[in-house]
Amino acid sequence: MSGPDAPRRSRRQLLLRWGLPVLVLIVVGLLLALILPGGTDGSVPAADSEPTASEGLSPDGEPTATVPPSPATEQPAASVAAREGVPESARTVAVAAAAEFAGTAEWSDGASVRVTDARQQVTSGRGPGERAGQPQTVFALELTNGSGAPLDLNAVIVQAVYGGDKSQASPLYDAETVDFSRTLEPGGTATAIYSFAIPADQVGDVVLSVDVDGYRFPAVFSGAVPVR
Amino acid sequence: MSSLSVRGSRAGSAALAALLAVGLLLLGLAVPGVASADTAPDPGVPATVAADRLGTVQVNGVVWSMVTVGNMVYATGSFTQARPAGAAAGTSETPRANLVAFSLTTGVMTAFNHTLNGQGRTITASPDGTRIYVGGDFTTVDGVARGHIAAFDVATGALITTFAPTSNAAVYSLAATDTTVYAGGNFTTAGGQARTRLAAFTASNGAVTAWAPTANHTVRGIVLSPDGTRVNLAGQFSQINGATAIAVANVNTAGTEMRTWQLGITNSGDAGGVWNMKTDGTNLYVVAYGFQVGNIEGTIALNPNTLELVWMNDCHGDPYDIFSTGTVVYTAGHVHDCETSGGYPDQRPTVWKRVIANTVAATGTLKATTQVPRYTSWAGRPNPNLLTFFPLLTAGSFTGQNQAAWSASGNGSYLVLGGEFPTVNGTGQQALVRMATRNIAPNTRGPELTAAQMRPNATSTTPGEIKVTWPSSWDMDNETLTYNLYRNTGTTPVYTVTAKSQWWNRPNMTWTDTGRPAGSTASYRVTVTDPLGNVVNSTQGNTATVASTASAYANRVLADSPAQYWRLGETTGTTAYDYVGTANLAEAAGITRGTAGAVTGDAAITANGTTTGRAATTASLTAPNPAFSVETWVRTTSTAGGVIAQFGDNATGANTTTDRSLYVDAGGRASFGLSRRVGTGATATIAYTTVRSPAVVNDGQWHHLVATVGAGGTQLYVDGAQVAGNATMTTANTRVNPGYWALGTGTLTAFVDTPTSASLAGAIDETAIYPTTLTSAQVVQHYSTATNTAANPSPTASFTSTANQLALSVDGSASSDTAPGTITSYAWSWGDGTANGSGVTASHTYATAGTYTVGLTVTDNDGATGTATSSVTVSGPPPANPAPTASFTVAANGLQVTANGSASSDTAPGTISSYTWNWGDDTTTPAGAASTVPHTYATAGTYTITLTVTDNGGATNSTTRNVTVAAATAEFARDAFGRTVPAGGWGNAEVGGAWTASVGGNRLSVTPGAGVMDLPTAGNNTGAFLGGVSQTSADIRTSIVVPVAPVGTAGTDAYVSGRRVGAGEEYRVRVRFYTNGTVGLVLSRLSGGAAEAFPGGEAIVPGLTYKPGDALNVRVQMFGTGTTTVRAMVWNATGAEPATWQMTRTDTTAALQVAGAVGLAAYRPGSNTSATSVRFTSFSARPVA
């Protein structure tokens, strides 16, 4: 579902540095909010101007190999959902630690999310709204509220992209999938199951974004999904 | 019957036509008496739209749901690109992400464009037409967060920012008033509040309202009653608000008061339910499906307030969506059997109609189905008229479900169908199509048979007459068609007739051209025209020569009403014409024409003994069944044998299965065989049973052969006399249908008395197939007519037999002869090499027990004979009565014991007639037939039980066994699941506290009497445990029902956990229900993050099989620390508990040598392709005694 403006967007969805000071993010976020009036195009504040490792060519056609990426300090671009009435500038809670799928993604206020299970299967739906024989990657997520305030989980948006061209994976809902919901009190833990149409031969290169609300930056898991 | 109207174009032809109409009626070829209904219907019947495909925007996936607002159609589903009508897949594409809009009148896509990041499942409009609501899987719209529901402004096309409610899973169904939006689906929260699959939102701000009824399974349809007082619900649930309501219910607008329907539907969940629900402002329409016996399947109209039945169409094949114009109801789906509505019965091979049309008005009552027990009969219920509207939509591959149409919408002038079809009426038109009423449509769909298929046959067997026969055609949207018949190159019809036909009901049509000069020739063509003027002009037919003398033989054959009759007298060309219909034979290169025939004045064909010596039908024919006859003539000197006539399943002769085979066999004799299927599934084989003439037929003379099959068995006649018979050959193989008749060659692999060649070198003539039996009088009349000999019909042999040990009594009094003939002698062959017996009745005593073929040959006063054979089994006399042997087992459970004496035996044929039990506590259970008896002792102790068995000869035997009983220990867990849990899950056990979901909590439910673990998807794990229990010694009993047969190698699993120390730390016993009906037990160990281990391996329980729905009792014991002993047994709940454990294991895994909880679980292995569930109907646990 890469629209015509996908390359432009992916250049703007630039890198978040691990452990960047929250202040820097706020400043850059504000700058971007000015550059992108309305703030509803789903872009992420840019932390710097280096191209992402996923880009094949820089805008002028130069191979990106001439700009050596620094993997230790970069993470893939997140999928972000816009929220009505909540400007992009309201995103103030940074991701303190992003993660590979085996790790835990933490926000700077102590909240965290991890993938507790991942499974690759083939759909066997029957009847209207269902599909049979399609690849399906199922993620079990666990969100822990390590912050000091209640966390509204009613509008968590989990999205996945895969492969070198960062194809958007369609969410799939069946009897098992269930989103995060309700309010999570401090110290509490919530679980949810999301699934996406990711081909089995693409699970080695997936970016899973957990966008909790309009106020914290999405947590991102990337790399190979450890499907069982 | 007024459905045939005739107008003669020439003086005199009307009277002939009227005679013909009567003849058609007498022949049973008349069309059914349903009213004409289509784009030009009979008075009082509503018109459908025309079947013309109107160009419409296409999408590259599936359209699940549509709504029409004014002139705009909004469609949602799963797709990424749209393209204009006429564009090939992958060309001229414009991105449209799961939502598209187009003009109803032009079919052209509009600029309305929003990106849903996941599929939409349902779409509806507000009653005032200002808003569109979409529900589905998506979580963002144009990158903006949306919790599976979104609203759009119809006027501006914009996403409405003030309506952004959330739910935590997919939304399947929506209904809107101007102030409230109702949603159904699979969610358990909405707007942050607990809402169990049903919720409502305020239209102005998206806030969740207080409306909160609950459903225990997916909600797939919501419709407001027209007066707004009831919210109708449909789906896969069996409960609403915790009360039983299977698949359909309605609630008041407070959500508190519930009504359901009263149609006795028996299934819900994955096995059956309702896929969708719509209204036309008067009726509520539900589309019901069922994968098991008991459910209604079809479209059902209900009162939208009371849910009382208005009508049902009982058309089988899942329906998916409905659109009603107020006079016509269109159902999208794959209907394949509409028999009880007066429509089409199941076809072979199956034909799926992807859209059907019914009247809104009930016009009659349902007939009884002929498919019991496959379908439940709903005979007598009100029923609408099935209308003639059968456009052709082909199945697509996008959903993997082999479907075409999934959704329907429109208005009074247009029908719109959505789905995944790639073509409509044979032309590319993907996923969306429009059709329109006659005043709008081009009305170009005409009669469907081609010019070649309409080609008439002309034959003459009577001086002065040519009989012309042609098939009736059919039309997608017109039932009444007009036929004009033209002679030679004439342009004025010699005959005109109108008749009704449908695609499944196309009788032959015939007319006789009279007053033709002997020896003159004529050929004919026919046109068929629909009421809109679409016409098909047939290929000119064959040239017939008018007979100068009557063919007495041919007219004798035709008088007995064959279904096909090939005289084989053509001397030129490569076609052998059918003298009844138009099922002509194509003659291959190895057929020579013009051979001197068996009947004077008409030639025969000669087959050359190779596979090219073949004359066969080119279009498939419905098999003659159950009663039928094959008649032919053969002349050969071949010792290699070969097929004379055979019905096979392949047009080219490469048959997979054949049946109804008449052939010259390995001995040069005539054999006739029927095939039957032995076994099931991939291992099934085909076996043949034959009857065989006693004399050879390869003597170079013409022989008349008739094989006739019916309820009385099969008789084989040679030259007018019955020469063989078999009372057990009563039906042909129904699997060979439709098929092809072939003469001269075929397939004889694995036949009886198989000749060296399947291809006959010899002449064949005058071959007729009858849809009835022929009597011996008819057969001999045919033979004597051909040979100009006096007719003496063969008598018919028939007898009954009674065996008494080795003595057999037979009675041939049911044999008969055609008057004035009489049977003069009866000869009995006993099948054991002894001399024949005689007399109407006879008896014979066999030397040894066994199965023998007994034959009766009756001879009449003119020497004609008839034969019948039957297989009889005799058994040996009783020996001196040896004493039986008493044997029993005993199992104790607390103070109760169950003694099982079924292992006691007696020497055959003796049987044990009674069991007497002395319990050793001064009580006795007197002699009775039951081999398994319970007994409860008053006090603990050791007792001696004595069993005495008595056989049917009065001999007795006794044996004893000691049993020690102890007082039962208290249960620490017990649950009979006699409750409802509206919120889902299993709630609280009667003893043992709350059930906690270990996995798959949303698939746990309780219906009174069973704790249910649903397994809708391969790989599903579902489980629950009693976390309040902690013990190291558990004696667990439970009863398990697997209601659906597993499909796949691994079956369905149930788990009984006796020691759950923590998540991923437990001992449990897996009970595996294999696809082949066997049951396996294995100890399953989970510990330390290691993969599931099975110490000691699996034990398949000997002698135990189950069927879906059987209750199996399971007992599991786990006890000990340091070393844990696990043992288990499983048995059918209708039988006694086994005396010994079927699986015993020990294990020392350190982490599991501590106290744990008890629980249950179910798993559907990835290989099991059938959605299923596991039901636990009882559960108890106590310390091991």
Interface residues (C-beta under 8 A of the other chain):
Chain A: M1 G3 P4 T40 D41 G42 V80 A81 A82 R83 E84 R119 Q121 V122 T123 S124 G125 R126 G127 P128 G129 E130 R131 A132 G133 Q134 D152 N154 A155 I157 V158 Q159 Q168 S170 P171 L172 Y173 D174 A175 E176 T177 V178 D179 F180 S181 R182 T183 A192 D211
Chain B: W64 S78 T80 P95 A97 T115 N117 G118 Q119 R121 G136 D137 F138 T139 T140 D142 G143 V144 A145 G147 T161 A164 T166 S167 N168 A169 A170 Y172 N186 F187 T188 T189 G191 G192 T218 R220 D270 W275 N276 Y289 D318 Y320 D321 F398 T399 G400 Q401 W406 S407 G1000 N1002 R1003 D1014 P1016 T1017 A1018 G1019 N1020 G1166 T1169 A1171
